Amino acid sequence: MTVSENHEKEVLPLKRFLAFSFAFALILCGCTASFDPPSADPLAAVETMAAASDPAQPAPSVEQPPDEITRISFAAVGDNLVHPCIYIDARNRAVASGRAYNFKPPYADLLPMIEAADFAFINQETPMAGEQFGYSGYPNFNSPQDLGYDLVELGFDIIGLANNHMLDKGAAGYAGTVAFAKTLDAVTIGAYESIEDYNNIRIIEKDGFTVALLAYTEHTNYIKRPAGSTLYVPYLRTETAGFSRETVSADDAELTRQINAAKQLADAVIVSVHWGDENTHTPNAEQKRRAQLMADLGVTVILGHHSHTLQPIAELTGRDGNKTLCFYSMGNLISAMEYARNMLGGVFAFELVKTNGVVTYDTVSMTPTVYYFGPSYYNGHVYLLRDYTAELHSSHGTWRTYGKYSTVDDLYAILDKTIDRKYLPASMQ
């Protein structure tokens, strides 16, 4: 019994060892059948195994998905200041189209740039209240409503109406302009029938890329809405010395509130603002302060106007490191004002770019323009400055009628001291 027990104790471990060895051999045979033969160099095999398990070795490259990029191109122009000679020109140029005025011919040279842009902005400086208010010029303007139709047909699909002349025909005239604007096949900003209309922030869109549009004016030339009127004027600031201004939507808090609201609705915010001092080429301290505030709030582009002259292009940095493009003043597009400096404007172009949800601006440029009118105030036309000749300028109404002598070189000198050459066409740099 003892021997058998001992014999059993010796035999069983040997069986287990032989069975395990046989199974292990089978596994090895199965593995080598599905892989290439191992290297004859045992050291190389060891190094290969070590490299495969070494966490310091770079991981195999994984192809990244392409960036999602959407672009929206813009063209923007400044003040469309329609004096009587300009709408009389339009009446004289009327064609058999069923309308009494034809405003299109003076803008013809701009059409390639307007048509190339996804969206084109214009600051319509004068009211279009309706003929019942009478057509008129300075100081209380009113232009034929055919102007609005023609601007849309020319390709201007964003029309700014917030400016110092918007109440020139009183509350009734303002209401007429607002009502007419709502009939146009364009986005109109800056003139509102009510506070609810003002808070209905306008949004444009391309390929899922959305942009909110806001508009403000510093003042309305002493003219105020009647007490109790539901019409809404988007003032930029409160009453200050020299102007009588309503204290509605007029301080930094309101500006901040609406910009923040706009940011919740869209990928980017563009602000049209009528500000600054007339007939100057330098933005004042308040313009600079407001521009920096808007940059800090995350506005992407500021479209400035009102000075009737060109002012610089600035690229500002907001408090979060964001970039804001600011056109302090885009000058006059059309006007019969008396000085050559009032004839100089431009087409300001830029793109908004959304890359994986992050928005910035790109490809900023400015193509200078000059508005010509003859010694009798008529035959007006917007020329590209590069096409504008000394011979043509010699008959310009600014000095043939007003006696304010100037030369084409004076126009280039203004441009040179105002706009950084990097934004100008290559031929002007």
Secondary structure, DSSP 4 states (H G I P E B T S, - for coil): -HHHHHHHHHHHHHHHHHHHHHHHHHHHHHHHHSSPPPPS-HHHHHHHHHHHH-TTSPPPP-PPPPP-EEEEEEEEEEEE---HHHHHHHHHT--SSS-S----GGGGGGHHHHHHSSEEEEEE-S----GGG--B-TTS-B--THHHHHHHHHT--EEE--STTTTTTHHHHHHHHHHHHTTSSSEEES-BSSHHHHHS-EEEEETTEEEEEEEEES--TT--PPTT---B--BSS---TT-----SS-SHHHHHHHHHHHHHH-SEEEEEEE-S-TT-SS--HHHHHHHHHHHHTT-SEEEEE-SSSB--EEEEE-TTS-EEEEES-BBEEE---SSGGGGEEEEEEEEEEEETTEEEEEEEEEEEEEEE--TTS-S-EEEEGGG--HHHHTT-HHHHTS-----HHHHHHHHHHHS-GGGS-GGG-
